[in-house]
Amino acid sequence: MLMKMRRSASRTTNSTTDATTDLFRSASKASSREMERIDNLFHSYADKSSGMIDPEGIENLCSDIEVEHTDVKILMLAWKMKAEKQGYFTLEEWRMGLKALRADTVNKLKKALPELEKEVRRPSNFTDFYSYAFRYCLTEEKQKSIDIESICELLELVLGSVYRAQVDYFMEYLKIQTDYKVINLDQWTGFYRFCNEISFPDFNNYDPDLAWPLLLDNFVEWMTEKQT
């Protein structure tokens, strides 16, 4: 009787192991097929000589997912891929982004964009995205700053819908001031902290003695004079 119970238990264990193995194989095959579709989608946009999706390929992608190439969602997609070079996606970056979005077709990618935007807008992610947006625009080797015109375009794209008044006045100030021709990462991230922390437009909690970039001290001074 004991032997029969042991054989029964053994058969049950083997059956469970077989089922688990089959499930693992099935999941592995599904994952492999998904990656194959992601790769095929990449190659449909990639330039054959460079092996990357270049600016023309990105424009074609934007057309297919019905998003303007200047839309912030494309920058968010680049952030999700951890893309390093502006206007280009490598196969590895594409795989990372689309696998995370579970998008192996154009239609799935199109449907994933609203959720991606929600993900980016979470405070814990948005700080990283905001810094990434600056670094993504550093197109030259050893470049550490961005010209005022480009910074204004980037501010409009990244922060315009969140801090409308602050962005409008800051862009106005940047365009008329003559002390700065470029903006660095410290000044860029400082402005986002400023938007988050400082009462606007009265600035009643702004303390110039704290570690704010001088650019922002000058901006507050300009705004205060403007209001009197």
C-alpha positions as CSV (number, residue, x, y, z in Angstrom):
1,M,0.0,0.0,0.0
2,L,2.9,2.3,0.9
3,M,4.6,1.5,-2.4
4,K,1.4,2.4,-4.3
5,M,1.2,5.7,-2.5
6,R,4.8,6.5,-3.3
7,R,4.3,5.6,-7.0
8,S,1.1,7.8,-7.1
9,A,3.0,10.7,-5.5
10,S,5.9,10.2,-7.9
11,R,3.5,10.3,-10.9
12,T,1.8,13.4,-9.5
13,T,5.2,15.1,-9.0
14,N,6.3,14.2,-12.6
15,S,3.0,15.4,-14.0
16,T,3.4,18.7,-12.2
17,T,7.0,19.1,-13.4
18,D,6.0,18.3,-17.0
19,A,3.2,20.9,-16.9
20,T,5.6,23.5,-15.5
21,T,8.2,22.7,-18.2
22,D,5.5,22.9,-20.9
23,L,4.3,26.2,-19.5
24,F,7.9,27.5,-19.5
25,R,8.5,26.4,-23.1
26,S,5.3,27.9,-24.2
27,A,6.1,31.3,-22.6
28,S,9.6,31.1,-24.0
29,K,8.3,30.5,-27.5
30,A,5.8,33.4,-27.1
31,S,8.5,35.7,-25.9
32,S,10.7,34.6,-28.8
33,R,8.0,35.3,-31.4
34,E,7.3,38.7,-29.8
35,M,10.9,39.7,-30.1
36,E,11.0,38.5,-33.7
37,R,8.0,40.8,-34.4
38,I,9.7,43.7,-32.6
39,D,12.9,43.1,-34.7
40,N,10.9,43.0,-37.9
41,L,9.2,46.2,-37.0
42,F,12.6,47.8,-36.4
43,H,14.0,46.7,-39.7
44,S,10.9,48.2,-41.5
45,Y,12.0,51.6,-40.4
46,A,15.8,51.2,-40.1
47,D,18.3,52.5,-42.7
48,K,20.0,49.4,-44.2
49,S,23.4,51.0,-44.4
50,S,23.6,52.3,-40.8
51,G,21.5,49.6,-39.2
52,M,19.7,52.2,-37.2
53,I,16.4,54.0,-37.3
54,D,17.5,57.5,-38.5
55,P,15.5,60.8,-38.6
56,E,13.7,59.7,-41.8
57,G,12.8,56.4,-40.2
58,I,11.5,58.2,-37.2
59,E,9.3,60.5,-39.4
60,N,7.9,57.4,-41.1
61,L,7.2,55.9,-37.7
62,C,5.5,59.1,-36.5
63,S,3.3,59.1,-39.6
64,D,2.3,55.5,-38.9
65,I,1.4,56.1,-35.3
66,E,-0.2,59.4,-36.2
67,V,2.0,61.6,-34.0
68,E,3.9,64.7,-35.0
69,H,7.7,64.2,-34.9
70,T,7.8,67.3,-32.7
71,D,5.3,65.8,-30.2
72,V,6.6,65.3,-26.6
73,K,5.4,61.6,-26.9
74,I,8.3,60.9,-29.2
75,L,10.8,62.3,-26.7
76,M,9.0,60.1,-24.1
77,L,9.5,57.1,-26.3
78,A,13.2,57.9,-26.7
79,W,13.3,58.1,-22.8
80,K,11.7,54.7,-22.5
81,M,14.3,53.2,-25.0
82,K,17.1,55.1,-23.2
83,A,18.1,56.3,-26.6
84,E,21.5,58.0,-26.5
85,K,21.7,59.8,-29.9
86,Q,19.1,62.4,-30.8
87,G,17.1,61.3,-33.9
88,Y,18.4,57.7,-33.9
89,F,17.2,54.4,-32.4
90,T,19.5,51.4,-32.3
91,L,18.1,47.8,-32.4
92,E,19.0,47.3,-28.7
93,E,17.3,50.5,-27.7
94,W,14.2,49.6,-29.8
95,R,14.0,46.2,-28.2
96,M,14.3,47.6,-24.7
97,G,11.5,50.2,-25.2
98,L,9.0,48.1,-27.1
99,K,9.4,45.0,-25.0
100,A,8.7,47.2,-21.9
101,L,5.7,48.7,-23.6
102,R,4.5,45.2,-24.8
103,A,4.3,46.6,-28.3
104,D,5.2,44.4,-31.2
105,T,3.0,46.0,-33.8
106,V,2.4,49.6,-34.9
107,N,-1.1,49.5,-33.6
108,K,0.0,48.3,-30.1
109,L,2.7,51.0,-30.0
110,K,0.1,53.6,-30.9
111,K,-2.2,52.4,-28.1
112,A,0.7,52.3,-25.6
113,L,1.6,56.0,-25.9
114,P,-1.1,57.3,-23.6
115,E,0.0,55.0,-20.9
116,L,3.6,55.9,-21.5
117,E,2.7,59.5,-21.0
118,K,1.0,58.7,-17.7
119,E,4.1,56.8,-16.6
120,V,6.4,59.7,-17.5
121,R,4.1,62.3,-15.7
122,R,4.5,60.5,-12.4
123,P,6.7,62.8,-10.2
124,S,9.3,60.0,-9.6
125,N,9.7,59.5,-13.3
126,F,9.3,63.1,-14.5
127,T,12.4,64.3,-12.8
128,D,14.5,61.7,-14.6
129,F,12.7,62.5,-17.9
130,Y,13.3,66.2,-17.5
131,S,17.1,65.7,-17.1
132,Y,17.1,63.1,-19.9
133,A,15.5,65.7,-22.3
134,F,18.4,68.0,-21.8
135,R,21.1,65.3,-22.2
136,Y,19.3,64.0,-25.3
137,C,19.8,67.4,-27.0
138,L,23.5,67.4,-26.4
139,T,24.3,66.4,-30.0
140,E,28.0,67.2,-30.1
141,E,30.9,65.4,-28.4
142,K,31.8,66.9,-25.0
143,Q,28.9,69.4,-25.4
144,K,27.6,70.5,-21.9
145,S,25.3,73.4,-22.7
146,I,22.4,74.3,-25.1
147,D,21.7,77.6,-26.9
148,I,18.9,79.8,-25.7
149,E,16.7,79.3,-28.7
150,S,16.8,75.5,-28.4
151,I,16.3,75.7,-24.7
152,C,13.1,77.7,-25.2
153,E,11.8,75.1,-27.6
154,L,12.6,72.3,-25.2
155,L,11.0,74.1,-22.3
156,E,7.8,74.6,-24.3
157,L,7.8,70.9,-25.2
158,V,8.6,69.4,-21.8
159,L,7.2,71.9,-19.3
160,G,4.8,74.1,-21.2
161,S,1.7,72.1,-20.4
162,V,2.6,71.7,-16.7
163,Y,3.9,75.2,-15.7
164,R,2.5,77.4,-18.4
165,A,3.0,80.8,-16.7
166,Q,6.5,80.1,-15.4
167,V,7.6,78.8,-18.8
168,D,6.2,81.8,-20.7
169,Y,7.9,84.4,-18.4
170,F,11.1,82.5,-18.2
171,M,11.3,82.2,-22.0
172,E,10.6,85.9,-22.3
173,Y,13.4,86.7,-19.9
174,L,15.9,84.3,-21.6
175,K,15.2,86.0,-25.0
176,I,15.8,89.5,-23.8
177,Q,18.7,89.0,-21.3
178,T,22.3,89.3,-22.5
179,D,24.3,87.6,-19.8
180,Y,23.7,84.0,-21.0
181,K,24.0,82.6,-24.5
182,V,23.7,79.0,-23.4
183,I,22.1,77.0,-20.5
184,N,23.8,74.2,-18.7
185,L,22.3,71.1,-16.9
186,D,22.5,72.7,-13.5
187,Q,20.5,75.8,-14.7
188,W,18.0,73.5,-16.5
189,T,17.3,71.3,-13.5
190,G,17.3,74.4,-11.2
191,F,14.4,75.8,-13.2
192,Y,12.3,72.7,-12.7
193,R,13.0,72.7,-9.0
194,F,12.1,76.4,-9.0
195,C,8.7,75.6,-10.6
196,N,8.0,72.9,-8.1
197,E,9.0,74.8,-5.0
198,I,8.6,78.5,-5.5
199,S,5.3,80.4,-5.1
200,F,4.6,82.1,-8.4
201,P,4.3,85.0,-9.3
202,D,4.9,86.5,-5.8
203,F,8.1,84.6,-5.1
204,N,7.4,85.0,-1.3
205,N,9.3,81.8,-0.4
206,Y,12.3,82.5,-2.7
207,D,15.5,82.9,-0.9
208,P,18.4,84.1,-3.1
209,D,20.9,83.0,-0.3
210,L,20.0,79.4,-1.0
211,A,21.8,77.4,-3.7
212,W,19.9,78.7,-6.7
213,P,21.7,79.3,-10.0
214,L,22.5,82.9,-10.5
215,L,20.4,82.8,-13.6
216,L,17.3,82.3,-11.5
217,D,18.2,85.1,-9.1
218,N,18.4,87.4,-12.1
219,F,15.1,86.1,-13.4
220,V,13.3,86.7,-10.0
221,E,14.8,90.2,-9.9
222,W,13.6,90.9,-13.5
223,M,10.1,89.6,-12.7
224,T,9.9,91.7,-9.5
225,E,10.8,94.8,-11.3
226,K,8.4,94.0,-14.1
227,Q,5.5,93.7,-11.5
228,T,6.2,97.1,-9.8
